[in-house]
Amino acid sequence: MAGPRSTVAPTPPTAAEAELLLLQTQALAEEEAAKAKRELLTRFLQDKLAREEQSSMWGLHKVHTLWRLVQRKAKDQELRQDIEILSQTFSRVMDCKDGVIETLVSDLKEAEEQQNRALRSHLHLMDQLLHLQRCRLGYLEEGFNAQVDALKAEFEAERRTILEQQDWESCCLQDMALASEQDHARSNHEAMLNFQSARDDIKNKCWQDQQYSRLQLVARLEVLWDQIQKARRSYAQATERKKVEFEELKKKCEKSSREIDAQATKLQMLQDMITTTKSQIAAHLQESEEQTQNLRDDKDYALQKLQNLRAQVSQAGATAHTHLVTLTCQSSATLKVLQQVVEKAQRILRLAEMCRRLETEEEKVLPFYPSSLAEGEQQKARRVLEEIPDEPLARAMRDYVGLERFWQRFNKVKLEEKALEKAQAALTNRNQELRRLLQQYLAGTATNQKVPKDPHPLLTIKQKLDPQK
């Protein structure tokens, strides 16, 4: 640890030190005053420089403004001259266009008048053509209806004939079936009567045989009984003891003999009846089989004939249906063709109206070209046309002689269309040339700010395009 500090009192300054301190303070004050003066001078100079720069900038701006005004005045005068030249050129072009429009309006009025005249003549001709076409369609429709009625009548007559034949054959078959059933019933009844009569005869015969046999047996029994009585008496006399046995045996023997006779008779009768019945049944079965076979053959023949008739009826119905379908298809095709013809005629009329609107006055007054042939040449051409040609194509062309004037007008329209296409191509080329020259002129005016040497540039361009003017 440090020890306690010792406090020392300061010594007062001397005169030299005081003078030195005074000089130093004065020097510092002068230096600060000079520094402030320099700063003030620098600020003043900067402000003056800024004011000079601002005044120079304003002066330069005024100079530029005055220069722009001068340039604007010069450009204004130049543009006014150009506008005046363009207005004069435009007025001349408009005068030319107005003259052309007036000419076209007059031509259009004349064309409309000619078109109206030609339209009236064309409509008159089309009315005549439509009248002829309607008459032709009426005749064709009447012929078609007559054919349809004839076919219907023929079909109905054939149908009635087939139905009557079918009804008659059905009646015949029913009569045959009824007759065969009656014959079969009659034969069955006759067979039953024969069987019953034969059975009664057999019963009577058997009863008579039985009675006759019974009488014979009774006579024989009486004889035997007498013999037996005699033997019995002798035997009884001889043997009394065996009498009872004999009586018993005799009774048994009689009973057995009766039973044996009865059974044998019955058996014989039954065998005879069975044999007779079998023979009769076999005969009846053979007859019934023959009749059944005959009936089956008749039935098969009738069924075969019925099937043939049904096949003929179905074939006739199919043929009639085919004819009817063919007739229906032909009628529908005819209606479609007639509809197409009507649509084609309507389209021709619409095109004729459109062509009539587009005709000029000259075409309306004189719709066809006058012939360039002389009188002798025309007579010769008429004689050639009146001759009957040998070739098929020439004969076919005779049907289209009436369209000669139509082909004249059609060829005239085609020629005018080609001429208009060429004129349009020439105008297109001229328009492109004008656009190119205008682009060159505009490009020259944009790059060159001075007044052009030629005071009338558009006139020069027009003279270049149309040197005759």
C-alpha positions as a Markdown table, in Angstrom:
| # | Residue | x | y | z |
|---|---|---|---|---|
| 1 | Met | 0.0 | 0.0 | 0.0 |
| 2 | Ala | 1.2 | 3.5 | -0.8 |
| 3 | Gly | 1.8 | 5.8 | 2.0 |
| 4 | Pro | 0.0 | 9.1 | 2.4 |
| 5 | Arg | 0.6 | 11.8 | -0.2 |
| 6 | Ser | 2.4 | 15.0 | 0.7 |
| 7 | Thr | 0.5 | 18.2 | -0.3 |
| 8 | Val | 2.7 | 20.9 | -2.0 |
| 9 | Ala | 1.4 | 24.4 | -2.7 |
| 10 | Pro | 1.8 | 25.9 | -6.3 |
| 11 | Thr | 4.2 | 28.6 | -7.0 |
| 12 | Pro | 2.8 | 31.8 | -8.6 |
| 13 | Pro | 3.8 | 32.5 | -12.3 |
| 14 | Thr | 6.5 | 34.9 | -13.2 |
| 15 | Ala | 6.2 | 38.0 | -15.6 |
| 16 | Ala | 7.9 | 36.2 | -18.5 |
| 17 | Glu | 5.6 | 33.3 | -18.3 |
| 18 | Ala | 2.6 | 35.6 | -18.1 |
| 19 | Glu | 3.8 | 37.5 | -21.2 |
| 20 | Leu | 4.4 | 34.2 | -23.0 |
| 21 | Leu | 0.9 | 33.0 | -22.1 |
| 22 | Leu | -0.5 | 36.3 | -23.3 |
| 23 | Leu | 1.3 | 36.0 | -26.6 |
| 24 | Gln | 0.1 | 32.4 | -27.0 |
| 25 | Thr | -3.6 | 33.4 | -26.4 |
| 26 | Gln | -3.2 | 36.3 | -28.9 |
| 27 | Ala | -1.8 | 34.0 | -31.5 |
| 28 | Leu | -4.6 | 31.5 | -30.9 |
| 29 | Ala | -7.2 | 34.3 | -31.2 |
| 30 | Glu | -5.6 | 35.5 | -34.5 |
| 31 | Glu | -5.4 | 32.0 | -35.8 |
| 32 | Glu | -9.1 | 31.4 | -35.1 |
| 33 | Ala | -10.0 | 34.8 | -36.6 |
| 34 | Ala | -8.1 | 33.9 | -39.8 |
| 35 | Lys | -9.6 | 30.5 | -39.9 |
| 36 | Ala | -13.1 | 32.1 | -39.6 |
| 37 | Lys | -12.3 | 34.6 | -42.3 |
| 38 | Arg | -11.1 | 31.8 | -44.6 |
| 39 | Glu | -14.3 | 29.8 | -44.0 |
| 40 | Leu | -16.4 | 32.9 | -44.6 |
| 41 | Leu | -14.5 | 33.6 | -47.8 |
| 42 | Thr | -14.9 | 30.0 | -49.0 |
| 43 | Arg | -18.6 | 30.0 | -48.3 |
| 44 | Phe | -19.0 | 33.3 | -50.2 |
| 45 | Leu | -17.0 | 31.9 | -53.1 |
| 46 | Gln | -19.1 | 28.7 | -53.2 |
| 47 | Asp | -22.4 | 30.8 | -53.1 |
| 48 | Lys | -21.1 | 33.0 | -55.9 |
| 49 | Leu | -20.1 | 30.0 | -57.9 |
| 50 | Ala | -23.5 | 28.4 | -57.4 |
| 51 | Arg | -25.2 | 31.7 | -58.5 |
| 52 | Glu | -22.9 | 31.8 | -61.5 |
| 53 | Glu | -23.7 | 28.3 | -62.5 |
| 54 | Gln | -27.4 | 28.9 | -62.0 |
| 55 | Ser | -27.3 | 32.1 | -64.1 |
| 56 | Ser | -25.3 | 30.3 | -66.8 |
| 57 | Met | -27.8 | 27.4 | -66.8 |
| 58 | Trp | -30.7 | 29.8 | -67.1 |
| 59 | Gly | -28.9 | 31.6 | -70.0 |
| 60 | Leu | -28.2 | 28.4 | -71.7 |
| 61 | His | -31.9 | 27.4 | -71.3 |
| 62 | Lys | -33.0 | 30.7 | -72.8 |
| 63 | Val | -30.6 | 30.2 | -75.7 |
| 64 | His | -32.0 | 26.7 | -76.3 |
| 65 | Thr | -35.5 | 28.0 | -76.0 |
| 66 | Leu | -34.8 | 30.8 | -78.5 |
| 67 | Trp | -33.1 | 28.3 | -80.8 |
| 68 | Arg | -36.1 | 26.0 | -80.6 |
| 69 | Leu | -38.4 | 28.8 | -81.4 |
| 70 | Val | -36.4 | 29.7 | -84.4 |
| 71 | Gln | -36.4 | 26.0 | -85.5 |
| 72 | Arg | -40.1 | 25.7 | -84.9 |
| 73 | Lys | -40.9 | 28.8 | -86.9 |
| 74 | Ala | -38.8 | 27.4 | -89.8 |
| 75 | Lys | -40.4 | 23.9 | -89.5 |
| 76 | Asp | -43.8 | 25.6 | -89.2 |
| 77 | Gln | -43.3 | 27.5 | -92.4 |
| 78 | Glu | -42.1 | 24.4 | -94.1 |
| 79 | Leu | -45.0 | 22.3 | -92.9 |
| 80 | Arg | -47.5 | 25.0 | -93.9 |
| 81 | Gln | -46.0 | 25.0 | -97.4 |
| 82 | Asp | -46.2 | 21.2 | -97.5 |
| 83 | Ile | -49.8 | 21.3 | -96.2 |
| 84 | Glu | -50.8 | 23.8 | -98.8 |
| 85 | Ile | -49.2 | 21.8 | -101.5 |
| 86 | Leu | -50.9 | 18.6 | -100.2 |
| 87 | Ser | -54.3 | 20.4 | -99.9 |
| 88 | Gln | -54.0 | 21.6 | -103.5 |
| 89 | Thr | -53.0 | 18.1 | -104.7 |
| 90 | Phe | -55.9 | 16.6 | -102.6 |
| 91 | Ser | -58.4 | 19.0 | -104.0 |
| 92 | Arg | -57.3 | 18.1 | -107.6 |
| 93 | Val | -57.5 | 14.4 | -106.8 |
| 94 | Met | -60.9 | 14.9 | -105.2 |
| 95 | Asp | -62.1 | 16.8 | -108.3 |
| 96 | Cys | -60.9 | 13.9 | -110.5 |
| 97 | Lys | -62.6 | 11.4 | -108.2 |
| 98 | Asp | -65.8 | 13.4 | -108.2 |
| 99 | Gly | -65.8 | 13.4 | -112.0 |
| 100 | Val | -65.2 | 9.7 | -112.1 |
| 101 | Ile | -68.0 | 9.1 | -109.5 |
| 102 | Glu | -70.4 | 11.2 | -111.4 |
| 103 | Thr | -69.6 | 9.3 | -114.6 |
| 104 | Leu | -70.0 | 6.0 | -112.7 |
| 105 | Val | -73.3 | 7.1 | -111.3 |
| 106 | Ser | -74.6 | 8.0 | -114.7 |
| 107 | Asp | -73.3 | 4.6 | -116.0 |
| 108 | Leu | -74.9 | 2.9 | -113.0 |
| 109 | Lys | -78.3 | 4.5 | -113.8 |
| 110 | Glu | -78.1 | 3.4 | -117.4 |
| 111 | Ala | -77.0 | -0.1 | -116.3 |
| 112 | Glu | -79.9 | -0.3 | -113.9 |
| 113 | Glu | -82.3 | 0.7 | -116.6 |
| 114 | Gln | -80.9 | -1.9 | -119.0 |
| 115 | Gln | -80.9 | -4.4 | -116.2 |
| 116 | Asn | -84.6 | -3.8 | -115.6 |
| 117 | Arg | -85.4 | -4.2 | -119.3 |
| 118 | Ala | -83.3 | -7.4 | -119.6 |
| 119 | Leu | -84.9 | -8.6 | -116.3 |
| 120 | Arg | -88.4 | -8.2 | -117.6 |
| 121 | Ser | -87.5 | -10.0 | -120.8 |
| 122 | His | -85.7 | -12.7 | -118.9 |
| 123 | Leu | -88.6 | -13.1 | -116.4 |
| 124 | His | -91.0 | -13.4 | -119.3 |
| 125 | Leu | -88.8 | -16.2 | -120.8 |
| 126 | Met | -88.5 | -17.9 | -117.5 |
| 127 | Asp | -92.3 | -17.8 | -117.0 |
| 128 | Gln | -92.7 | -19.5 | -120.4 |
| 129 | Leu | -90.0 | -22.0 | -119.4 |
| 130 | Leu | -91.7 | -22.7 | -116.1 |
| 131 | His | -95.1 | -23.1 | -117.8 |
| 132 | Leu | -93.6 | -25.6 | -120.2 |
| 133 | Gln | -91.9 | -27.4 | -117.3 |
| 134 | Arg | -95.1 | -27.5 | -115.3 |
| 135 | Cys | -97.0 | -28.9 | -118.2 |
| 136 | Arg | -94.3 | -31.5 | -118.7 |
| 137 | Leu | -94.3 | -32.4 | -115.0 |
| 138 | Gly | -98.2 | -32.6 | -115.1 |
| 139 | Tyr | -98.0 | -35.0 | -118.1 |
| 140 | Leu | -95.3 | -37.1 | -116.4 |
| 141 | Glu | -97.4 | -37.2 | -113.1 |
| 142 | Glu | -100.5 | -38.2 | -115.0 |
| 143 | Gly | -98.6 | -41.0 | -116.8 |
| 144 | Phe | -97.1 | -42.1 | -113.5 |
| 145 | Asn | -100.4 | -42.1 | -111.7 |
| 146 | Ala | -102.0 | -44.1 | -114.6 |
| 147 | Gln | -99.2 | -46.6 | -114.4 |
| 148 | Val | -99.6 | -46.8 | -110.6 |
| 149 | Asp | -103.3 | -47.3 | -111.0 |
| 150 | Ala | -102.8 | -50.0 | -113.6 |
| 151 | Leu | -100.3 | -51.8 | -111.5 |
| 152 | Lys | -102.6 | -51.6 | -108.5 |
| 153 | Ala | -105.6 | -52.9 | -110.5 |
| 154 | Glu | -103.4 | -55.7 | -111.8 |
| 155 | Phe | -102.1 | -56.5 | -108.3 |
| 156 | Glu | -105.7 | -56.4 | -106.8 |
| 157 | Ala | -107.0 | -58.7 | -109.7 |
| 158 | Glu | -104.2 | -61.2 | -109.2 |
| 159 | Arg | -104.7 | -61.0 | -105.5 |
| 160 | Arg | -108.4 | -61.7 | -105.7 |
| 161 | Thr | -107.8 | -64.6 | -108.2 |
| 162 | Ile | -105.2 | -66.1 | -105.8 |
| 163 | Leu | -107.5 | -65.7 | -102.8 |
| 164 | Glu | -110.5 | -67.2 | -104.6 |
| 165 | Gln | -108.4 | -70.1 | -105.8 |
| 166 | Gln | -107.1 | -70.6 | -102.3 |
| 167 | Asp | -110.6 | -70.5 | -100.8 |
| 168 | Trp | -111.8 | -73.0 | -103.4 |
| 169 | Glu | -108.9 | -75.3 | -102.8 |
| 170 | Ser | -109.5 | -74.9 | -99.0 |
| 171 | Cys | -113.2 | -75.8 | -99.5 |
| 172 | Cys | -112.2 | -78.8 | -101.6 |
| 173 | Leu | -109.7 | -80.0 | -99.0 |
| 174 | Gln | -112.2 | -79.6 | -96.3 |
| 175 | Asp | -114.8 | -81.6 | -98.3 |
| 176 | Met | -112.2 | -84.2 | -99.0 |
| 177 | Ala | -111.3 | -84.4 | -95.3 |
| 178 | Leu | -115.0 | -84.6 | -94.3 |
| 179 | Ala | -115.7 | -87.3 | -96.9 |
| 180 | Ser | -112.7 | -89.3 | -95.8 |
| 181 | Glu | -113.9 | -89.0 | -92.1 |
| 182 | Gln | -117.4 | -90.0 | -93.2 |
| 183 | Asp | -116.0 | -93.0 | -95.2 |
| 184 | His | -113.9 | -94.0 | -92.2 |
| 185 | Ala | -116.9 | -93.7 | -89.8 |
| 186 | Arg | -119.1 | -95.7 | -92.3 |
| 187 | Ser | -116.5 | -98.4 | -92.6 |
| 188 | Asn | -116.1 | -98.5 | -88.9 |
| 189 | His | -119.8 | -98.8 | -88.5 |
| 190 | Glu | -120.1 | -101.5 | -91.1 |
| 191 | Ala | -117.2 | -103.4 | -89.5 |
| 192 | Met | -118.9 | -103.1 | -86.1 |
| 193 | Leu | -122.2 | -104.4 | -87.6 |
| 194 | Asn | -120.5 | -107.3 | -89.3 |
| 195 | Phe | -118.6 | -108.1 | -86.1 |
| 196 | Gln | -121.9 | -108.1 | -84.1 |
| 197 | Ser | -123.8 | -110.2 | -86.7 |
| 198 | Ala | -120.9 | -112.7 | -86.8 |
| 199 | Arg | -120.8 | -112.8 | -83.1 |
| 200 | Asp | -124.6 | -113.5 | -82.9 |
| 201 | Asp | -124.3 | -116.2 | -85.6 |
| 202 | Ile | -121.5 | -117.8 | -83.7 |
| 203 | Lys | -123.5 | -117.6 | -80.5 |
| 204 | Asn | -126.6 | -119.2 | -82.2 |
| 205 | Lys | -124.5 | -121.9 | -83.8 |
| 206 | Cys | -122.8 | -122.7 | -80.5 |
| 207 | Trp | -126.2 | -122.8 | -78.8 |
| 208 | Gln | -127.6 | -125.1 | -81.5 |
| 209 | Asp | -124.5 | -127.4 | -81.3 |
| 210 | Gln | -124.8 | -127.4 | -77.5 |
| 211 | Gln | -128.5 | -128.4 | -77.7 |
| 212 | Tyr | -127.7 | -131.1 | -80.3 |
| 213 | Ser | -124.8 | -132.4 | -78.2 |
| 214 | Arg | -127.0 | -132.3 | -75.1 |
| 215 | Leu | -129.7 | -134.4 | -76.9 |
| 216 | Gln | -127.2 | -136.9 | -78.1 |
| 217 | Leu | -125.6 | -137.1 | -74.6 |
| 218 | Val | -129.1 | -137.5 | -73.1 |
| 219 | Ala | -129.9 | -140.4 | -75.5 |
| 220 | Arg | -126.6 | -142.0 | -74.8 |
| 221 | Leu | -127.0 | -141.5 | -71.1 |
| 222 | Glu | -130.4 | -143.1 | -71.2 |
| 223 | Val | -129.0 | -146.1 | -73.1 |
| 224 | Leu | -126.1 | -146.3 | -70.7 |
| 225 | Trp | -128.4 | -145.8 | -67.8 |
| 226 | Asp | -130.4 | -148.7 | -68.9 |
| 227 | Gln | -127.3 | -150.8 | -69.4 |
| 228 | Ile | -126.0 | -149.6 | -66.1 |
| 229 | Gln | -129.3 | -150.4 | -64.4 |
| 230 | Lys | -129.2 | -153.8 | -65.8 |
| 231 | Ala | -125.6 | -154.3 | -64.8 |
| 232 | Arg | -126.4 | -152.7 | -61.5 |
| 233 | Arg | -129.2 | -155.1 | -60.9 |
| 234 | Ser | -127.1 | -158.0 | -61.9 |
| 235 | Tyr | -124.2 | -156.6 | -60.1 |
| 236 | Ala | -126.4 | -155.7 | -57.1 |
| 237 | Gln | -127.5 | -159.0 | -57.2 |
| 238 | Ala | -124.0 | -160.2 | -57.5 |
| 239 | Thr | -122.4 | -157.7 | -55.2 |
| 240 | Glu | -124.5 | -155.9 | -52.8 |
| 241 | Arg | -121.6 | -154.7 | -50.8 |
| 242 | Lys | -120.0 | -152.7 | -53.5 |
| 243 | Lys | -123.2 | -151.2 | -54.6 |
| 244 | Val | -122.8 | -148.2 | -52.4 |
| 245 | Glu | -119.3 | -147.7 | -53.6 |
| 246 | Phe | -120.4 | -148.1 | -57.1 |
| 247 | Glu | -123.1 | -145.6 | -56.6 |
| 248 | Glu | -120.7 | -143.1 | -55.1 |
| 249 | Leu | -118.2 | -143.7 | -57.9 |
| 250 | Lys | -120.9 | -143.4 | -60.5 |
| 251 | Lys | -122.1 | -140.1 | -59.1 |
| 252 | Lys | -118.5 | -138.9 | -59.1 |
| 253 | Cys | -118.0 | -140.2 | -62.6 |
| 254 | Glu | -121.2 | -138.5 | -63.8 |
| 255 | Lys | -120.3 | -135.3 | -62.1 |
| 256 | Ser | -116.8 | -135.4 | -63.5 |
| 257 | Ser | -118.0 | -136.4 | -67.0 |
| 258 | Arg | -120.5 | -133.6 | -67.0 |
| 259 | Glu | -117.8 | -131.2 | -65.9 |
| 260 | Ile | -115.4 | -132.5 | -68.4 |
| 261 | Asp | -117.9 | -132.3 | -71.2 |
| 262 | Ala | -119.0 | -128.9 | -70.2 |
| 263 | Gln | -115.4 | -127.6 | -69.9 |
| 264 | Ala | -114.4 | -129.3 | -73.2 |
| 265 | Thr | -117.5 | -127.8 | -74.9 |
| 266 | Lys | -116.7 | -124.4 | -73.5 |
| 267 | Leu | -113.1 | -124.7 | -74.5 |
| 268 | Gln | -113.9 | -125.8 | -78.0 |
| 269 | Met | -116.4 | -123.1 | -78.4 |
| 270 | Leu | -114.0 | -120.5 | -77.1 |
| 271 | Gln | -111.3 | -121.8 | -79.4 |
| 272 | Asp | -113.6 | -121.6 | -82.4 |
| 273 | Met | -114.8 | -118.2 | -81.4 |
| 274 | Ile | -111.2 | -117.0 | -80.9 |
| 275 | Thr | -110.1 | -118.4 | -84.2 |
| 276 | Thr | -113.1 | -116.8 | -86.1 |
| 277 | Thr | -112.7 | -113.5 | -84.3 |
| 278 | Lys | -109.0 | -113.4 | -85.0 |
| 279 | Ser | -109.5 | -114.1 | -88.6 |
| 280 | Gln | -112.3 | -111.4 | -88.8 |
| 281 | Ile | -110.1 | -109.0 | -86.8 |
| 282 | Ala | -107.2 | -109.6 | -89.1 |
| 283 | Ala | -109.3 | -109.1 | -92.1 |
| 284 | His | -110.8 | -105.9 | -90.6 |
| 285 | Leu | -107.4 | -104.7 | -89.6 |
| 286 | Gln | -106.0 | -105.3 | -93.0 |
| 287 | Glu | -108.9 | -103.5 | -94.6 |
| 288 | Ser | -108.7 | -100.7 | -92.1 |
| 289 | Glu | -104.9 | -100.4 | -92.7 |
| 290 | Glu | -105.5 | -100.3 | -96.4 |
| 291 | Gln | -108.1 | -97.6 | -95.9 |
| 292 | Thr | -105.9 | -95.7 | -93.5 |
| 293 | Gln | -102.9 | -95.9 | -95.9 |
| 294 | Asn | -105.2 | -94.7 | -98.7 |
| 295 | Leu | -106.4 | -91.9 | -96.4 |
| 296 | Arg | -102.9 | -91.1 | -95.4 |
| 297 | Asp | -101.8 | -91.0 | -99.1 |
| 298 | Asp | -104.7 | -88.7 | -99.9 |
| 299 | Lys | -103.9 | -86.5 | -96.9 |
| 300 | Asp | -100.2 | -86.3 | -97.9 |
| 301 | Tyr | -101.2 | -85.4 | -101.4 |
| 302 | Ala | -103.6 | -82.8 | -100.2 |
| 303 | Leu | -101.1 | -81.4 | -97.7 |
| 304 | Gln | -98.4 | -81.3 | -100.5 |
| 305 | Lys | -100.8 | -79.6 | -102.8 |
| 306 | Leu | -101.8 | -77.2 | -100.0 |
| 307 | Gln | -98.1 | -76.5 | -99.3 |
| 308 | Asn | -97.5 | -75.9 | -103.0 |
| 309 | Leu | -100.5 | -73.5 | -103.1 |
| 310 | Arg | -99.2 | -71.7 | -100.0 |
| 311 | Ala | -95.7 | -71.5 | -101.5 |
| 312 | Gln | -97.3 | -70.1 | -104.7 |
| 313 | Val | -99.3 | -67.6 | -102.7 |
| 314 | Ser | -96.3 | -66.6 | -100.6 |
| 315 | Gln | -94.2 | -66.3 | -103.8 |
| 316 | Ala | -96.9 | -64.3 | -105.5 |
| 317 | Gly | -97.1 | -62.1 | -102.4 |
| 318 | Ala | -93.3 | -61.7 | -102.2 |
| 319 | Thr | -93.3 | -60.8 | -106.0 |
| 320 | Ala | -96.1 | -58.3 | -105.5 |
| 321 | His | -94.3 | -56.9 | -102.4 |
| 322 | Thr | -91.1 | -56.6 | -104.4 |
| 323 | His | -92.9 | -54.9 | -107.3 |
| 324 | Leu | -94.6 | -52.6 | -104.8 |
| 325 | Val | -91.2 | -51.8 | -103.1 |
| 326 | Thr | -89.6 | -51.2 | -106.5 |
| 327 | Leu | -92.4 | -49.0 | -107.5 |
| 328 | Thr | -92.2 | -47.1 | -104.2 |
| 329 | Cys | -88.4 | -46.7 | -104.6 |
| 330 | Gln | -88.8 | -45.5 | -108.2 |
| 331 | Ser | -91.5 | -43.0 | -107.1 |
| 332 | Ser | -89.4 | -41.7 | -104.3 |
| 333 | Ala | -86.4 | -41.5 | -106.6 |
| 334 | Thr | -88.5 | -39.6 | -109.1 |
| 335 | Leu | -89.7 | -37.2 | -106.4 |
| 336 | Lys | -86.1 | -36.6 | -105.4 |
| 337 | Val | -85.1 | -36.0 | -109.0 |
| 338 | Leu | -88.0 | -33.6 | -109.4 |
| 339 | Gln | -87.1 | -31.8 | -106.2 |
| 340 | Gln | -83.5 | -31.5 | -107.4 |
| 341 | Val | -84.8 | -30.1 | -110.7 |
| 342 | Val | -87.0 | -27.6 | -108.9 |
| 343 | Glu | -84.1 | -26.6 | -106.6 |
| 344 | Lys | -81.9 | -26.2 | -109.7 |
| 345 | Ala | -84.5 | -24.1 | -111.4 |
| 346 | Gln | -84.9 | -21.9 | -108.3 |
| 347 | Arg | -81.1 | -21.5 | -108.1 |
| 348 | Ile | -81.0 | -20.6 | -111.8 |
| 349 | Leu | -83.8 | -18.0 | -111.2 |
| 350 | Arg | -81.8 | -16.5 | -108.2 |
| 351 | Leu | -78.6 | -16.4 | -110.3 |
| 352 | Ala | -80.6 | -14.8 | -113.1 |
| 353 | Glu | -81.9 | -12.1 | -110.7 |
| 354 | Met | -78.4 | -11.5 | -109.4 |
| 355 | Cys | -77.0 | -11.3 | -113.0 |
| 356 | Arg | -79.9 | -9.0 | -113.9 |
| 357 | Arg | -79.0 | -6.7 | -111.0 |
| 358 | Leu | -75.3 | -6.6 | -112.2 |
| 359 | Glu | -76.1 | -5.9 | -115.9 |
| 360 | Thr | -75.3 | -2.5 | -117.4 |
| 361 | Glu | -77.8 | -0.3 | -119.2 |
| 362 | Glu | -76.3 | -1.3 | -122.5 |
| 363 | Glu | -76.8 | -5.0 | -121.6 |
| 364 | Lys | -80.4 | -4.4 | -120.5 |
| 365 | Val | -81.2 | -2.7 | -123.8 |
| 366 | Leu | -79.1 | -5.0 | -126.0 |
| 367 | Pro | -78.6 | -8.2 | -123.9 |
| 368 | Phe | -76.9 | -10.1 | -126.7 |
| 369 | Tyr | -74.1 | -9.5 | -129.1 |
| 370 | Pro | -75.1 | -8.7 | -132.7 |
| 371 | Ser | -73.9 | -11.3 | -135.1 |
| 372 | Ser | -70.7 | -10.5 | -136.9 |
| 373 | Leu | -71.6 | -12.7 | -139.9 |
| 374 | Ala | -72.9 | -11.5 | -143.2 |
| 375 | Glu | -76.4 | -12.3 | -144.5 |
| 376 | Gly | -75.1 | -15.1 | -146.8 |
| 377 | Glu | -73.0 | -16.6 | -144.0 |
| 378 | Gln | -75.9 | -16.5 | -141.6 |
| 379 | Gln | -78.2 | -18.3 | -144.2 |
| 380 | Lys | -75.4 | -20.9 | -144.7 |
| 381 | Ala | -75.1 | -21.4 | -141.0 |
| 382 | Arg | -78.9 | -21.9 | -140.7 |
| 383 | Arg | -78.8 | -24.4 | -143.5 |
| 384 | Val | -76.0 | -26.3 | -141.7 |
| 385 | Leu | -78.0 | -26.3 | -138.5 |
| 386 | Glu | -81.2 | -27.5 | -140.2 |
| 387 | Glu | -79.3 | -30.5 | -141.6 |
| 388 | Ile | -79.7 | -33.8 | -139.6 |
| 389 | Pro | -76.2 | -34.7 | -138.3 |
| 390 | Asp | -74.8 | -38.2 | -138.3 |
| 391 | Glu | -72.7 | -38.1 | -135.2 |
| 392 | Pro | -74.3 | -38.7 | -131.8 |
| 393 | Leu | -72.6 | -35.7 | -130.3 |
| 394 | Ala | -73.9 | -33.4 | -133.0 |
| 395 | Arg | -77.4 | -34.8 | -132.6 |
| 396 | Ala | -77.1 | -34.2 | -128.8 |
| 397 | Met | -76.0 | -30.6 | -129.5 |
| 398 | Arg | -79.2 | -30.0 | -131.5 |
| 399 | Asp | -81.1 | -30.2 | -128.2 |
| 400 | Tyr | -79.1 | -27.3 | -126.8 |
| 401 | Val | -79.4 | -24.9 | -129.7 |
| 402 | Gly | -81.7 | -22.7 | -127.7 |
| 403 | Leu | -78.9 | -22.0 | -125.2 |
| 404 | Glu | -76.7 | -20.3 | -127.8 |
| 405 | Arg | -77.5 | -16.8 | -126.6 |
| 406 | Phe | -77.0 | -17.9 | -123.0 |
| 407 | Trp | -73.5 | -19.2 | -124.0 |
| 408 | Gln | -72.9 | -15.8 | -125.7 |
| 409 | Arg | -73.7 | -13.9 | -122.6 |
| 410 | Phe | -71.8 | -16.4 | -120.5 |
| 411 | Asn | -68.7 | -16.0 | -122.6 |
| 412 | Lys | -69.1 | -12.2 | -122.5 |
| 413 | Val | -69.2 | -12.4 | -118.7 |
| 414 | Lys | -66.1 | -14.6 | -118.6 |
| 415 | Leu | -64.2 | -12.2 | -120.9 |
| 416 | Glu | -65.2 | -9.2 | -118.7 |
| 417 | Glu | -64.2 | -11.2 | -115.6 |
| 418 | Lys | -60.8 | -11.8 | -117.1 |
| 419 | Ala | -60.5 | -8.2 | -118.1 |
| 420 | Leu | -61.4 | -7.0 | -114.6 |
| 421 | Glu | -58.9 | -9.4 | -113.1 |
| 422 | Lys | -56.2 | -7.9 | -115.3 |
| 423 | Ala | -57.3 | -4.4 | -114.5 |
| 424 | Gln | -57.3 | -5.3 | -110.8 |
| 425 | Ala | -53.7 | -6.7 | -111.1 |
| 426 | Ala | -52.6 | -3.5 | -112.8 |
| 427 | Leu | -54.2 | -1.3 | -110.2 |
| 428 | Thr | -52.6 | -3.5 | -107.5 |
| 429 | Asn | -49.2 | -3.0 | -109.0 |
| 430 | Arg | -49.8 | 0.7 | -109.3 |
| 431 | Asn | -50.9 | 0.9 | -105.7 |
| 432 | Gln | -47.8 | -0.9 | -104.6 |
| 433 | Glu | -45.6 | 1.5 | -106.6 |
| 434 | Leu | -47.4 | 4.5 | -105.0 |
| 435 | Arg | -46.9 | 3.0 | -101.6 |
| 436 | Arg | -43.3 | 2.4 | -102.3 |
| 437 | Leu | -42.8 | 6.0 | -103.5 |
| 438 | Leu | -44.7 | 7.4 | -100.5 |
| 439 | Gln | -42.6 | 5.3 | -98.1 |
| 440 | Gln | -39.4 | 6.7 | -99.8 |
| 441 | Tyr | -40.7 | 10.2 | -99.5 |
| 442 | Leu | -41.7 | 9.8 | -95.8 |
| 443 | Ala | -38.3 | 8.2 | -95.1 |
| 444 | Gly | -36.5 | 11.1 | -96.8 |
| 445 | Thr | -38.6 | 13.7 | -94.8 |
| 446 | Ala | -37.8 | 11.9 | -91.6 |
| 447 | Thr | -34.1 | 11.7 | -92.1 |
| 448 | Asn | -33.7 | 15.2 | -93.7 |
| 449 | Gln | -34.7 | 18.0 | -91.4 |
| 450 | Lys | -34.0 | 20.7 | -93.9 |
| 451 | Val | -36.5 | 22.2 | -96.3 |
| 452 | Pro | -36.6 | 20.1 | -99.5 |
| 453 | Lys | -35.2 | 21.7 | -102.6 |
| 454 | Asp | -38.3 | 20.7 | -104.6 |
| 455 | Pro | -41.2 | 22.8 | -103.3 |
| 456 | His | -43.8 | 20.4 | -104.8 |
| 457 | Pro | -42.7 | 16.8 | -104.1 |
| 458 | Leu | -46.1 | 15.3 | -104.6 |
| 459 | Leu | -46.4 | 16.9 | -108.0 |
| 460 | Thr | -43.1 | 15.4 | -108.9 |
| 461 | Ile | -44.2 | 11.9 | -107.7 |
| 462 | Lys | -47.4 | 12.2 | -109.7 |
| 463 | Gln | -45.5 | 13.3 | -112.8 |
| 464 | Lys | -43.2 | 10.3 | -112.3 |
| 465 | Leu | -46.2 | 8.0 | -112.1 |
| 466 | Asp | -48.2 | 9.7 | -114.9 |
| 467 | Pro | -45.7 | 11.2 | -117.3 |
| 468 | Gln | -48.3 | 12.1 | -119.8 |
| 469 | Lys | -49.8 | 14.7 | -117.5 |
